[in-house]
Amino acid sequence: NKNFEIIKKVKNQKKIIAIYSNTFYDYPHTFGMTRFVDVKDWIITTINKASKNKNVIWLLKPHPAQKWYGGISLEESLPKTLPQNIILLPNSYSGKSVMEVSDALVTFHGTSGVEYASYGKPVLIADKGWYHDCGFVLYPNSRDHYLKLLNSPWYENLNVEVIKERAKLFSGL
């Protein structure tokens, strides 16, 4: 809860963007990974680039299956010291609590993308997946484009009402 107190203090000064991790044993994906070698490559590259964006506090959320099935954890895969604007959340934090404090989401192509978009929150995904072309997430045209977006206010110019409507339609289908 200490982390959420810090987040609430800076909420009006900086954007809060959640980064939801995949499970590390979940490779290869049904849709493959065309822009990153594996989940670790994606999360480390994302953190390194995102940390340079000092206008954002980045919240790293482990995948729930990490706790259920064990294996390599997100924490074990990260450097011992994270940049000041990157906060690793305990797995015990509820997804709903994280969503409530977050302004946007970054994910590889997890279910969280549908959930956040359904609530009208902008979503940036790293690679193709099961909803990348459904019109409710920002799908970059390359790895370089994705990394460039992490250091820009990509979340500001998206029509959240359209995103919300399309994500809800997708969820219903």
ZAMARGU-4260 file (C-alpha; in steps of 0.2 Angstrom, whole numbers, plus 5000, padded with zeros to 4 digits):
<rodrens>
0) 5000/5000/5000 | 5015/5011/5002 | 5017/5012/4983 | 4999/5017/4981 | 5001/5031/4993
5) 5016/5037/4983 | 5006/5036/4967 | 4991/5046/4974 | 5003/5060/4979 | 5010/5062/4961
10) 4994/5057/4951 | 4990/5076/4947 | 5008/5079/4942 | 5013/5064/4931 | 5004/5051/4921
15) 5002/5034/4928 | 5004/5020/4916 | 5003/5001/4920 | 5014/4988/4912 | 5006/4971/4913
20) 5019/4957/4911 | 5016/4941/4903 | 5020/4924/4911 | 5038/4920/4907 | 5034/4902/4902
25) 5021/4907/4890 | 5031/4906/4874 | 5029/4903/4860 | 5013/4912/4859 | 4999/4907/4847
30) 5002/4923/4838 | 5021/4922/4839 | 5033/4936/4844 | 5039/4945/4829 | 5047/4960/4838
35) 5055/4953/4853 | 5064/4936/4857 | 5054/4932/4872 | 5044/4940/4886 | 5060/4944/4896
40) 5067/4953/4880 | 5051/4963/4879 | 5049/4968/4897 | 5068/4973/4899 | 5068/4983/4883
45) 5051/4991/4888 | 5057/4996/4905 | 5074/5003/4898 | 5065/5014/4886 | 5050/5019/4897
50) 5061/5024/4911 | 5068/5038/4900 | 5050/5046/4900 | 5051/5056/4916 | 5033/5062/4914
55) 5026/5045/4918 | 5026/5034/4933 | 5027/5016/4927 | 5018/5002/4937 | 5025/4985/4933
60) 5011/4972/4937 | 5016/4953/4937 | 5004/4941/4928 | 4992/4932/4940 | 4998/4915/4933
65) 5015/4919/4940 | 5008/4916/4958 | 4997/4901/4953 | 5010/4891/4943 | 5027/4897/4949
70) 5042/4897/4938 | 5053/4912/4934 | 5045/4928/4942 | 5045/4945/4935 | 5055/4951/4950
75) 5068/4938/4947 | 5070/4944/4929 | 5072/4962/4933 | 5088/4972/4938 | 5090/4973/4957
80) 5088/4992/4956 | 5075/5000/4945 | 5074/5018/4939 | 5065/5030/4951 | 5050/5031/4939
85) 5047/5012/4938 | 5038/5003/4952 | 5037/4984/4954 | 5020/4980/4962 | 5017/4965/4972
90) 5007/4951/4964 | 4994/4953/4978 | 4988/4970/4971 | 4972/4968/4962 | 4971/4972/4944
95) 4956/4983/4948 | 4966/4994/4960 | 4980/4996/4948 | 4967/5000/4934 | 4959/5013/4945
100) 4975/5023/4948 | 4982/5021/4930 | 4979/5033/4916 | 4984/5020/4902 | 4991/5003/4899
105) 5006/4994/4890 | 5005/4976/4887 | 5012/4963/4875 | 4995/4958/4870 | 4987/4952/4886
110) 4968/4951/4891 | 4972/4967/4901 | 4972/4977/4885 | 4953/4972/4882 | 4949/4976/4900
115) 4957/4993/4901 | 4950/4998/4884 | 4933/4993/4890 | 4935/5006/4904 | 4940/5019/4892
120) 4959/5019/4896 | 4971/5020/4881 | 4981/5004/4878 | 4998/5002/4869 | 5002/4984/4863
125) 5019/4978/4858 | 5015/4965/4845 | 5001/4957/4835 | 4989/4946/4845 | 4971/4942/4846
130) 4964/4960/4845 | 4978/4971/4838 | 4968/4975/4823 | 4951/4978/4831 | 4952/4997/4833
135) 4953/4999/4852 | 4972/4998/4855 | 4987/5007/4848 | 4996/4995/4838 | 5013/5001/4832
140) 5019/4997/4815 | 5036/4991/4821 | 5047/4987/4836 | 5056/5004/4834 | 5039/5013/4833
145) 5033/5004/4849 | 5049/5010/4858 | 5047/5028/4851 | 5029/5028/4858 | 5035/5024/4875
150) 5043/5041/4876 | 5029/5051/4869 | 5011/5056/4875 | 5003/5042/4864 | 4989/5041/4876
155) 4983/5059/4874 | 4976/5059/4856 | 4966/5043/4857 | 4947/5044/4856 | 4943/5035/4872
160) 4924/5034/4869 | 4927/5025/4853 | 4940/5014/4861 | 4928/5010/4875 | 4914/5006/4863
165) 4924/4995/4852 | 4932/4985/4866 | 4915/4982/4874 | 4909/4975/4857 | 4924/4964/4856
170) 4921/4958/4873 | 4903/4954/4870 | 4908/4944/4854
</rodrens>
